[in-house]
Amino acid sequence: MVTTVTSFGRSGTFDWLYQRITAVILAAYTLFIVGYIFLTDDFGYQSWSALFQNFWVRVFSLVALLSMVAHAWIGLWSVVTDYLTNRMMGPKATVFRVLAQMVLGAVAVIYTVWGIQILWGV
Amino acid sequence: MLKVSIYRYNPETDKAPYMQDYEFDTQGKDLMVLDVLEALKAQDSSLSFRRSCREGVCGSDGMNISGRNGLACTTPLSEAAPKGKLVLRPLPGLPVIRDLVVDMEQFYEQYKKIEPYLQNDTPAPAIERLQSPEDREKLDGLYECILCACCSTACPSFWWNPDKFIGPAGLLQAYRFLADSRDTATEERLSNLDDPFSVFRCHGIQNCVNVCPKGLNPTRAIGHIRNMLLTRAV
């Protein structure tokens, strides 16, 4: 077993499961938003603003935002541990990989906080 | 005349690998790729490749044949060189020892990790451990693997992480023992696979299924392992 790794969940199984669940949530949210845009007769600022006044729409949006962050982290963690490795780039790869993961982590936190601010700020 | 282009590299004399061109008269016969290699070796004894059984059983002559991994002994020229040009390279991703001979260490290391032998902690019966025909059937499509490495070396996840990802060949064998009704080490086997690399680097692109010279389906076996891990985890 490969033990010297830290990903998102407790294990590869949970990472895999989170990846699938978050994908389903994001698909449902996309359908909901796109459906709303196309099925609303008088779509504009008023209806859009009214939509996000609804508490459950905000909750759904927040869940979708958190899903996106988790989904992106798991996916991009896989990408950086595929390509930014000692095998591919030599010993300096560890520095790049740590930096890339720090940037990803920072972006994830910023997007989460910013998203909450937007959702509950309107 | 068949045009043959072969990857050549002798680390003792060559600075870098190069492709060497040969011409070969097949006399209109649909030979196997291995027949061509044998004939070329008779002309140029420095040409190196592995072969043994020459009938798709030993798995020694796995190589990249016109861009696709396969066994030289069971790949006919009509399939490998329909336009009269045959390109032979070593299996991708593994270190080259010489010409078409690769170092299989990383491949075997992953095979070793899955403990490819029956483990049973119950007292041994007087004669043998019996298995019902239904249970025996579950091993079909798994035990036939000849470890030629065509699948694992066609897998990008194995190219990037050959030290951490078990690879399709090893995982097919891992499932062969997980599926065996006589094996009692299921829990230990699964907990050894439950990290983000060993199994889960498989993204299901099915290159392994596409190239397997025995027509096996490692992706399906990996799916079964994933289901077992999932059932155990949630």
Interface residues (C-beta under 8 A of the other chain):
Chain A: M1 V2 T3 V5 S7 S11 G12 T13 F14 D15 W16 L17 S78 T81 D82 Y83 T85 R87 M88
Chain B: S157 W160 N161 P162 D163 K164 S191 N192 L193 D194 D195 P196 F197 S198 V199 F200 R201 R226 L229 L230 R232 A233 V234
